[in-house]
Amino acid sequence: MLHIGRGAFALPLALSIALVAAGAAASTPKSPRAELISSCTVPGMVALTFDDGPYLYETNISQLLLSKGAKGTFFVNGNNCKSSLLSMVPITHQNNSKDECIYGTKVAARLVETYQAGHQICSHTWSHPDLTDLDEADMDVEFSRNDEALYDILGIVTPYLRPPYGSYNTLTRMVAYNHNKTLVLWDMDSEDSIGATVNQSVEYYKEFIANQSVTIALQHETIKTTAYGHYPRILQNTILTSGRFELLPQAIDLLQAAGYKLVTLAECLDRPAYTVEDGPGQRNASTWNCHDLPSSSSSTMPTGSLNSYYSSATRRK
Ligand SMILES: [Zn+2]
């Protein structure tokens, strides 16, 4: 803070001009920026959030949540490279081989099912780039294309967007504001996408619950051990998983035992879930396609193996 005392009138001319200029700059209104949220506001409520889908385990997650009287919030991509990378894992994936993006027949159907089950669907951008690498035009495409897909498929417009990797800057917030988005982060990370074992993630939950510091919890629907399954997680040729393999059932049980109600993001913020809600649309072969991707400069899809992708410390969420 610069304090100007009684002697200010005696300042050299150049400095006086500089101070006037600084004062003028400070009084110029800032460009509006999107609101940032990382915690819920309604006491006793927690929003479990799932990024990077729609993916194979979404229905399982949805059903598990419902079976325990809980709702979830899914931040989905239009075309997320992780889905195709994970297809290298030998699982039943044939249905996605030609239509991996959100418009794929099975993928869109899965998303509709999740939406109709009462879970909340939000945006995680079209192709999961680090938004701080993009200029305004490319960001516009990332936001708009995913919004178009969510409207085409579900008939919704979401006011919520989670920036991939939790990465944003001033420009991101300005562009997000122009798209009427609130940026949503989290206050507890299960670290399921960066190699935490299920047991480690469970310990994080216990720690955060003990500290009463979890209201928006981050996990990924693309991680099989988050959803379900008896399936060892392997990273760099090391089997990481031990003990129970599923994170979600344990996380739900821990939170509910601590008295938390597991609700959608909108419910725990006490805000509307959607800006527009017109109901699911009909498949349109000409517009429901995966191929008109955003400009190539916006693509930061990683190349190489699944292991090298997940071992990258900076590209993790
Ligand atoms: Zn992500």
Residues whose N, C-alpha, C, O or C-beta is under 5 A from the ligand:
A	BS01	ZN	D51 D52 P164 Y165 K317
